[in-house]
Amino acid sequence: MAAITTLHPKTIEIVQSTVPVLEKHGEQITKRFYELMFSNHPELLNVFNHANQKQGRQQRALAAAVYAAARYIDRLDAILPVVRQIGHKHRSLGIQPEQYPIVGKHLLLAIKDVLGDAATDEVIAAWAEAYEAIAAVFIQVEKELYEEAAAKPGGWRGFRRFVVAKKGKESDVITSFYLRPEDGGTISDFLPGQYVSVKLSIPGETYTHIRQYSLSDAPGKGYYRISVKREGATAEKPAGIVSNYLHDHIQEGDVLEVSAPAGDFTLDLTKETPVVLISGGVGITPLLSMASTLAIRQPHRQTTFLQAALNGRVQAFDQELRALAENPAFSYYVCYEFPSDEDRKHPHFRKEGRIDLEWMQTVIPSKDADFYFCGPVPFMKTVYRALTQWGVPEERIHYEFFGPAGDLTRD
């Protein structure tokens, strides 16, 4: 457990007094922070996700984290679950303690830049002290996560070379890569729902790219499987550099650098309560790992799997789910937004359009279950609101964001 520094009462008072300002200017501050930091330390672009920067997701996530830290500065233990969640991501990316002072320096510069005269010497000094305490918590949590990952049988620190043993198309947009360690050694076990980071040096790109992909198969099989959606260009964003490179250029026999499994969105196998897994698009990947693990470890545990996809052409892992549904304890239902005539013949097709509470209540036996869901953010907001409207307790609602965390309660 991370030791938390006790801050001076005056520091706490000043930091908490800035909460309304952070709410108002948080994204402006974090946008300026990234501009300053990357200008002075371009080498950090080897770590950060460039796409999330361009879309503003990283700025919003950091603003939310800074706001939460300020709000709970008098009891930082309250944000330990969030610190641990972010710590898993940092550990899988290879974030090091010496990078925290760089972040702190540029965060304070950004606060001063955006707030101007309102950022008095007293405010900046208080934030400097507060940041040091917050950074110490992150560093300690991440140290424990690094040690935990390295100490596992078959575990390692940093990145390890894996060979693509098999590459397989799952749908028109999703391809799986089966990874085995190049050194022929064992690989660490993982919890269903966890992810790995893949580090790539792409020809023509100045910086390395790191992306996190959920492990899409059950643990204990001697390989890791990641399943990657090709991100095409849209009006809002360009085509995904990494996903397209993996699809088009990485072949069987090629080598990828991979981190040890990480993440806290994991299936609780100590419970016997019914499980409901709800996936949207490529959000199926962590949930399929959970479903496959349940079939092996708890085949009698009642499981309901709802899969939402645009249509059958982009739907992944249908055959695997049909096989799981041969178990009487496993129910599988498909929702197509735009089904073809062929899609309507699917034996598990039950809904046209989008998932909603009314339909969920017709196929889910009871709200007395543990709910796990993942998919595009609008999909997750719909599911989250449906579950809360239904009266499912917060502690039974579990979800994972692909990329920086967001807020499902806001539009």
KAUR-V416376 format. One record per residue. RES is the residue in one letter. PHI is phi in radians with two decimals (999 if undefined). PSI is psi in whole degrees, 0 to 359 (* if undefined). Layout:
BEGIN
res-><RES	RES>
phi-><PHI	PHI>
psi-><PSI	PSI>
END
This chain:
BEGIN
res-><M	A	A	I	T	T	L	H	P	K	T	I	E	I	V	Q	S	T	V	P	V	L	E	K	H	G	E	Q	I	T	K	R	F	Y	E	L	M	F	S	N	H	P	E	L	L	N	V	F	N	H	A	N	Q	K	Q	G	R	Q	Q	R	A	L	A	A	A	V	Y	A	A	A	R	Y	I	D	R	L	D	A	I	L	P	V	V	R	Q	I	G	H	K	H	R	S	L	G	I	Q	P	E	Q	Y	P	I	V	G	K	H	L	L	L	A	I	K	D	V	L	G	D	A	A	T	D	E	V	I	A	A	W	A	E	A	Y	E	A	I	A	A	V	F	I	Q	V	E	K	E	L	Y	E	E	A	A	A	K	P	G	G	W	R	G	F	R	R	F	V	V	A	K	K	G	K	E	S	D	V	I	T	S	F	Y	L	R	P	E	D	G	G	T	I	S	D	F	L	P	G	Q	Y	V	S	V	K	L	S	I	P	G	E	T	Y	T	H	I	R	Q	Y	S	L	S	D	A	P	G	K	G	Y	Y	R	I	S	V	K	R	E	G	A	T	A	E	K	P	A	G	I	V	S	N	Y	L	H	D	H	I	Q	E	G	D	V	L	E	V	S	A	P	A	G	D	F	T	L	D	L	T	K	E	T	P	V	V	L	I	S	G	G	V	G	I	T	P	L	L	S	M	A	S	T	L	A	I	R	Q	P	H	R	Q	T	T	F	L	Q	A	A	L	N	G	R	V	Q	A	F	D	Q	E	L	R	A	L	A	E	N	P	A	F	S	Y	Y	V	C	Y	E	F	P	S	D	E	D	R	K	H	P	H	F	R	K	E	G	R	I	D	L	E	W	M	Q	T	V	I	P	S	K	D	A	D	F	Y	F	C	G	P	V	P	F	M	K	T	V	Y	R	A	L	T	Q	W	G	V	P	E	E	R	I	H	Y	E	F	F	G	P	A	G	D	L	T	R	D>
phi-><999	-1.22	-1.38	-1.95	-1.19	-1.48	-1.54	-1.11	-0.93	-1.15	-1.09	-1.04	-1.06	-1.17	-1.11	-1.14	-1.20	-1.55	-0.96	-1.06	-1.18	-1.14	-1.05	-1.37	-2.00	-0.95	-1.20	-1.13	-1.13	-1.23	-1.08	-1.14	-0.97	-1.13	-1.03	-1.13	-1.13	-1.23	-1.16	-1.53	-2.35	-1.06	-1.09	-1.25	-1.18	-1.27	-1.92	-1.37	-1.33	-1.13	-1.11	-1.12	-1.11	-1.13	-1.48	1.46	-1.18	-1.15	-1.11	-1.13	-1.15	-1.15	-1.02	-1.13	-1.18	-1.14	-1.06	-1.12	-1.09	-1.16	-1.12	-1.87	-1.10	-1.49	-2.64	-1.08	-1.06	-1.17	-1.76	-1.00	-1.04	-1.22	-1.04	-1.15	-1.08	-1.16	-1.04	-1.03	-1.12	-1.08	-1.09	-1.24	-1.50	1.55	-1.10	-2.01	-0.97	-1.19	-1.46	-1.16	-1.07	-1.10	-1.08	-1.05	-1.00	-1.38	-1.18	-1.16	-1.07	-1.18	-1.04	-1.11	-1.07	-1.37	-1.52	1.06	-1.12	-1.19	-1.54	-1.20	-1.01	-1.15	-1.12	-1.11	-1.13	-1.13	-1.17	-1.10	-1.16	-1.13	-1.07	-1.06	-1.19	-1.13	-1.06	-1.08	-1.14	-1.04	-1.07	-1.17	-1.05	-1.19	-1.04	-1.11	-1.20	-1.06	-1.14	-1.10	-1.16	-1.29	-1.41	-1.14	-0.99	1.37	-1.43	-2.80	-1.95	1.37	-1.99	-2.21	-1.45	-2.15	-1.63	-1.34	-1.36	-2.74	-2.23	-2.44	-1.42	-1.75	-2.86	-1.08	-2.15	-2.08	-2.22	-1.74	-2.18	-1.69	-1.99	-2.16	-1.13	-1.09	-1.38	1.32	-1.40	-1.34	-2.12	-1.20	-1.19	-2.56	-1.66	-1.02	2.00	-1.37	-2.33	-2.18	-1.73	-2.03	-1.86	-2.22	-1.83	-1.71	-0.91	1.58	-1.68	-1.18	-1.99	-1.24	-2.11	-2.11	-2.28	-1.83	-2.25	-1.12	-1.41	-1.77	-2.20	-1.22	-1.25	1.46	-1.87	1.47	-2.52	-1.93	-2.04	-1.99	-2.25	-1.92	-1.51	-1.24	-1.62	-1.40	-1.25	-2.26	-1.12	-1.58	-2.63	-1.31	-1.09	-1.23	-1.08	-1.29	-1.09	-1.21	-1.14	-1.07	-1.11	-1.60	-2.10	-1.52	-2.11	-1.01	1.70	-1.29	-1.98	-2.11	-1.59	-2.31	-1.47	-1.21	-0.98	-2.54	2.04	-2.00	-1.54	-2.32	-1.26	-1.52	-1.55	-1.50	-1.74	-2.08	-1.12	-1.00	-2.09	-2.13	-1.96	-2.21	-2.05	-2.17	1.01	-1.26	-1.08	-1.15	-1.01	-1.19	-1.27	-1.17	-1.04	-1.12	-1.09	-1.15	-1.21	-1.03	-1.09	-1.54	-1.59	-2.40	-1.11	-1.66	-1.35	-1.11	-2.27	-2.09	-2.06	-1.89	-2.03	-1.87	-2.62	-1.07	-2.88	-1.17	-1.20	-1.74	-1.32	-1.88	1.15	-1.04	-1.14	-1.12	-1.24	-1.07	-1.14	-1.11	-1.26	-1.22	-1.38	-1.01	-1.43	-1.98	-1.91	-2.25	-2.31	-1.99	-2.11	-1.84	-1.25	-2.29	-1.24	-1.45	-1.04	-1.18	-1.04	-1.18	-1.54	-1.02	-1.11	-1.90	-1.23	-2.29	-2.59	-1.82	1.85	-1.97	-1.06	-2.55	-1.09	-0.98	-1.25	-0.97	-1.19	-1.48	-1.99	-1.61	-1.01	-2.82	-1.36	-1.42	-2.67	-1.73	-1.83	-2.17	-2.55	-2.78	2.88	-1.03	-0.98	-1.04	-1.08	-1.16	-1.10	-1.08	-1.14	-1.04	-1.17	-1.10	-1.17	-1.20	-1.12	-1.26	1.68	-1.26	-1.06	-0.95	-1.22	-1.83	-1.89	-2.24	-2.64	-2.33	-1.58	-1.49	1.74	-1.04	-1.12	-2.26	-2.14	-1.38	-1.55	-1.88	-1.32>
psi-><134	136	136	124	137	121	156	137	324	322	314	315	315	315	315	331	342	356	312	326	319	322	320	319	9	311	326	319	313	328	314	322	310	321	311	313	314	332	319	335	68	340	338	346	348	346	317	147	111	322	317	328	311	325	353	1	320	320	317	320	317	319	318	320	318	318	316	319	320	318	322	27	337	352	72	342	337	335	9	321	321	320	317	320	312	323	321	316	315	318	319	336	342	26	137	154	324	349	342	318	327	314	314	315	314	335	318	320	320	319	315	317	312	319	342	230	338	337	77	168	324	318	314	320	320	317	326	316	318	316	320	320	317	315	322	323	313	314	318	315	315	325	316	321	320	314	320	316	320	331	344	148	125	7	172	168	142	221	144	147	127	141	139	101	333	143	127	138	127	333	186	338	351	131	139	146	123	122	129	145	135	328	358	3	181	162	149	149	168	166	137	126	344	171	169	159	140	126	127	139	107	127	133	348	133	320	157	158	135	130	148	131	132	147	123	8	171	152	169	18	3	359	165	139	126	147	115	129	131	119	104	165	143	179	332	334	153	171	148	120	313	313	319	325	317	314	316	333	336	122	170	135	342	162	135	146	128	139	165	151	145	172	148	8	87	150	132	104	3	349	162	4	154	151	137	123	125	115	146	121	226	354	354	336	307	329	327	322	318	313	317	324	319	320	330	313	325	63	342	358	126	123	133	127	119	122	123	133	160	314	179	335	326	358	131	152	24	316	323	320	323	321	318	326	354	341	124	337	354	119	136	125	139	137	116	130	318	74	143	173	323	320	326	343	354	129	340	6	125	347	133	139	217	156	138	168	318	316	318	320	340	340	342	121	324	150	355	72	171	126	130	131	155	145	194	151	314	321	316	323	319	313	315	314	323	316	318	323	325	341	20	127	145	323	350	6	119	135	164	132	136	112	197	145	151	193	115	350	349	153	*>
END
